[in-house]
Amino acid sequence: MPKVIELSEEARGICKENYASNCGGCGLRPVCATQIPRGYEGLNEWNKSLNELAAELKGREQNEQVC
């Protein structure tokens, strides 16, 4: 079985914050709500995209707090 890229702490945290009450307004939604491509390679690409977007969102959030 190929190694599966796990969702990052950032991605899981953002999802946890938004899932129950603001799923439609979540910053991860543009990637999260897409169809996951077939197979492990597709799952890995989807997870990687979510992780990258989560890191970008967390970076923006931290920059806004500093400014």
Residue pairs with C-beta under 8 A, 6 or more apart in sequence:
1 40
2 40
2 41
2 44
4 40
4 43
4 44
4 47
5 43
5 44
5 47
5 48
5 51
6 47
7 15
7 47
7 50
7 51
8 50
8 51
8 54
8 55
10 51
10 54
10 55
10 57
10 58
11 28
11 50
11 51
11 53
11 54
13 54
14 26
14 27
14 28
14 54
14 57
14 58
15 26
15 28
15 32
18 25
18 26
18 27
18 28
19 26
23 29
26 32
27 53
27 57
28 50
28 53
28 54
28 57
30 53
31 46
31 49
31 50
31 53
32 50
34 46
36 42
36 43
36 46
37 43
37 45
37 46
